[in-house]
Amino acid sequence: MSAGIIDISPPVSSASPVWPGDTPFSAEPVWRVGAEGGVNVSRLVTTPHIGAHADAPLHVDPLGVAIGLVSLDPYLGPCQVLDCRAARGPVGVADVRAALARQPGTVAPRLLLRTYDTFPREWDGTFAGLLPELFDWFGLLRGGLLVGVDAASIDPVDSKRMLAHHAAAGAGVAILENLHLQHVPEGRYELIALPLRLADADASPVRAVLRNIQNSPQKSHPQE
């Protein structure tokens, strides 16, 4: 990885954890260099919710926009990484404001929230998720563009109503999940995490990276 770039995407392989009952990742050979020809070509089978990924509104709304049609603006630009491990239960506005207080100044339009002490290498269903109020506060009141988390979902594992996902869609806030933030210090960065242009998909894997711009000027929203 180039100097100044931090990869926050977990590796994707057949060992990558997926939601129970979802499709695990597999790569099967179709052609191989040699008797079959001069190239290697594989067939990939996977859930789009593999590794670091972006959820589309279609994920929770049959009439929602597919990931291939969403605006790319939220997935590229200034962000802040916040340590929210002190939260007791789902992360809410108070937890985020407490983390923001450690970074005086303006609030970036993209927030990445660390909730794990150690990023899980296997399926872990103990994550608490985010409170829906967070998206009303950040999206509707502050014009925020994106919230990312290091957990498999922004909703608790036993959620049936997916309230945080619906709140995010209603507030116009994009979602990134399963980001590897364990070794990323709190601070300001540039986020690059573009989803694939999958026309009818409810999510897309992303190669999420951060560029260190701690000393660079950036356009963001004033802190309240």
C-alpha positions as CSV (number, residue, x, y, z in Angstrom):
1,M,0.0,0.0,0.0
2,S,1.3,3.5,-0.9
3,A,2.5,5.8,1.8
4,G,-0.4,7.8,3.3
5,I,-3.1,5.3,2.3
6,I,-4.7,3.0,4.9
7,D,-6.7,0.0,3.6
8,I,-9.8,-0.5,5.7
9,S,-11.2,-3.4,3.7
10,P,-10.9,-6.9,5.2
11,P,-9.6,-9.5,2.8
12,V,-12.3,-11.4,0.8
13,S,-12.0,-15.2,0.6
14,S,-13.9,-18.4,1.2
15,A,-13.1,-17.8,4.9
16,S,-14.8,-14.4,5.0
17,P,-17.7,-14.4,7.5
18,V,-21.2,-13.8,6.0
19,W,-24.6,-13.3,7.6
20,P,-26.0,-16.7,8.7
21,G,-27.8,-18.2,5.7
22,D,-26.3,-15.8,3.2
23,T,-24.1,-16.9,0.3
24,P,-20.4,-17.3,1.1
25,F,-17.6,-16.3,-1.2
26,S,-16.2,-18.8,-3.7
27,A,-13.9,-18.6,-6.7
28,E,-14.1,-21.5,-9.2
29,P,-11.7,-21.9,-12.1
30,V,-13.3,-21.7,-15.6
31,W,-10.1,-21.5,-17.7
32,R,-6.5,-22.0,-16.8
33,V,-3.3,-21.1,-18.5
34,G,-2.0,-24.2,-20.3
35,A,-4.0,-26.7,-22.3
36,E,-7.2,-24.6,-21.9
37,G,-5.7,-21.4,-23.3
38,G,-3.5,-18.5,-22.4
39,V,-5.5,-16.9,-19.5
40,N,-6.8,-17.6,-16.0
41,V,-10.5,-16.9,-15.7
42,S,-12.6,-17.6,-12.6
43,R,-16.3,-17.7,-11.7
44,L,-17.2,-15.8,-8.5
45,V,-20.2,-16.6,-6.4
46,T,-20.9,-14.4,-3.4
47,T,-23.4,-12.3,-1.5
48,P,-22.9,-8.6,-2.3
49,H,-22.7,-8.1,1.4
50,I,-19.2,-9.5,1.5
51,G,-16.2,-7.8,3.2
52,A,-16.4,-4.0,3.3
53,H,-19.6,-3.2,1.4
54,A,-22.2,-0.5,0.7
55,D,-25.9,-1.1,1.3
56,A,-28.4,0.3,-1.2
57,P,-31.9,1.5,-0.2
58,L,-33.1,-1.5,-2.1
59,H,-31.7,-3.7,0.7
60,V,-34.6,-2.9,2.9
61,D,-37.2,-1.3,0.5
62,P,-38.6,-3.2,-2.5
63,L,-39.0,0.2,-4.2
64,G,-35.6,1.5,-3.1
65,V,-32.8,2.4,-5.4
66,A,-30.3,-0.3,-6.5
67,I,-26.7,0.2,-5.7
68,G,-25.8,0.8,-9.3
69,L,-28.0,3.9,-9.4
70,V,-26.9,5.6,-6.2
71,S,-25.0,8.8,-6.2
72,L,-21.2,8.3,-5.8
73,D,-20.7,11.5,-3.9
74,P,-21.1,10.1,-0.4
75,Y,-18.4,7.4,-1.0
76,L,-15.6,9.9,-1.8
77,G,-14.4,12.8,0.3
78,P,-13.5,14.1,3.7
79,C,-14.4,11.9,6.7
80,Q,-13.8,11.5,10.4
81,V,-13.0,8.2,12.2
82,L,-14.6,8.1,15.6
83,D,-13.9,5.7,18.5
84,C,-17.4,4.8,19.8
85,R,-16.3,1.7,21.8
86,A,-17.5,3.3,25.1
87,A,-21.1,3.1,23.9
88,R,-23.3,0.9,26.0
89,G,-25.7,-0.7,23.6
90,P,-26.5,0.7,20.1
91,V,-24.5,3.8,19.2
92,G,-26.6,7.0,19.4
93,V,-26.2,10.7,19.0
94,A,-24.7,11.2,22.5
95,D,-22.0,8.6,21.8
96,V,-21.1,10.3,18.5
97,R,-21.1,13.8,20.0
98,A,-18.8,12.6,22.8
99,A,-16.4,11.2,20.2
100,L,-16.6,14.4,18.1
101,A,-15.7,16.4,21.2
102,R,-12.2,14.8,21.0
103,Q,-11.8,16.4,17.5
104,P,-12.5,20.1,17.9
105,G,-13.6,22.0,14.8
106,T,-15.9,21.2,12.0
107,V,-17.7,17.9,11.5
108,A,-17.0,16.1,8.3
109,P,-20.0,14.9,6.1
110,R,-18.8,11.3,6.5
111,L,-18.4,9.5,9.8
112,L,-16.8,6.1,10.3
113,L,-17.5,4.6,13.7
114,R,-15.3,2.1,15.4
115,T,-17.2,-0.2,17.8
116,Y,-14.9,-3.3,18.1
117,D,-11.8,-3.6,20.2
118,T,-10.6,-6.4,17.8
119,F,-12.0,-6.7,14.3
120,P,-13.7,-10.2,14.1
121,R,-12.3,-12.7,11.7
122,E,-15.3,-15.0,12.1
123,W,-19.0,-14.3,12.3
124,D,-19.9,-12.3,15.4
125,G,-23.5,-11.6,16.1
126,T,-22.9,-9.6,19.3
127,F,-22.7,-6.1,17.6
128,A,-25.3,-3.6,18.9
129,G,-25.9,-1.5,15.8
130,L,-26.8,2.1,15.6
131,L,-29.8,4.0,16.9
132,P,-32.1,5.4,14.1
133,E,-32.0,8.8,15.8
134,L,-28.3,9.1,14.7
135,F,-29.4,9.4,11.0
136,D,-32.1,12.0,11.7
137,W,-29.5,14.1,13.5
138,F,-26.6,13.6,11.1
139,G,-28.5,13.4,7.8
140,L,-31.6,15.6,8.2
141,L,-30.3,18.2,10.7
142,R,-26.6,18.4,9.6
143,G,-26.6,17.4,5.9
144,G,-24.4,14.4,6.5
145,L,-23.7,12.1,3.6
146,L,-22.4,8.8,4.9
147,V,-22.0,6.7,8.1
148,G,-19.8,3.6,8.1
149,V,-19.3,1.0,10.8
150,D,-16.9,-1.9,11.5
151,A,-19.8,-4.3,12.3
152,A,-21.7,-6.5,9.9
153,S,-24.8,-4.3,10.1
154,I,-26.0,-1.0,11.4
155,D,-29.0,-2.8,12.8
156,P,-28.8,-5.4,15.6
157,V,-28.5,-9.0,14.5
158,D,-32.0,-9.9,15.7
159,S,-33.7,-6.9,14.1
160,K,-36.8,-7.6,11.9
161,R,-37.8,-4.0,11.2
162,M,-34.3,-2.7,10.2
163,L,-35.1,0.7,11.7
164,A,-31.5,2.1,11.3
165,H,-31.4,1.1,7.6
166,H,-34.8,2.8,7.0
167,A,-33.8,5.9,9.0
168,A,-30.6,6.1,6.9
169,A,-32.6,5.9,3.7
170,G,-35.1,8.4,4.9
171,A,-32.3,10.9,5.8
172,G,-30.4,10.3,2.6
173,V,-27.4,8.9,4.4
174,A,-25.3,6.2,2.6
175,I,-24.2,3.2,4.5
176,L,-20.8,1.3,4.7
177,E,-20.5,-1.8,6.8
178,N,-17.8,-4.2,7.8
179,L,-14.9,-1.7,7.7
180,H,-11.6,-2.7,9.3
181,L,-10.9,0.2,11.7
182,Q,-9.0,-1.6,14.4
183,H,-5.6,0.1,13.6
184,V,-6.9,3.5,12.4
185,P,-6.4,6.4,14.8
186,E,-9.3,8.8,15.4
187,G,-8.9,11.7,13.1
188,R,-9.6,13.3,9.7
189,Y,-9.1,11.5,6.4
190,E,-10.2,11.3,2.9
191,L,-12.5,8.3,2.2
192,I,-12.5,6.4,-1.1
193,A,-15.0,3.5,-1.1
194,L,-16.8,3.4,-4.4
195,P,-19.4,0.6,-5.0
196,L,-19.6,-1.3,-8.2
197,R,-22.2,-0.3,-10.8
198,L,-24.3,-3.3,-10.2
199,A,-27.6,-2.4,-11.9
200,D,-30.0,-4.5,-9.9
201,A,-28.1,-5.3,-6.7
202,D,-29.1,-4.4,-3.1
203,A,-25.4,-3.9,-2.1
204,S,-21.9,-3.9,-3.5
205,P,-18.4,-4.8,-2.1
206,V,-16.1,-1.8,-1.9
207,R,-12.3,-1.4,-1.6
208,A,-12.4,1.1,1.2
209,V,-9.3,3.1,1.8
210,L,-8.4,6.3,3.7
211,R,-5.9,8.9,2.8
212,N,-4.3,10.8,5.6
213,I,-5.2,14.5,5.2
214,Q,-4.9,15.6,8.9
215,N,-3.1,18.8,7.8
216,S,-5.0,19.5,4.7
217,P,-7.9,22.0,4.5
218,Q,-11.3,20.4,3.9
219,K,-14.9,21.5,3.4
220,S,-17.2,20.1,6.0
221,H,-20.1,21.0,8.3
222,P,-19.9,23.2,11.4
223,Q,-20.1,21.3,14.7
224,E,-23.1,22.0,16.9
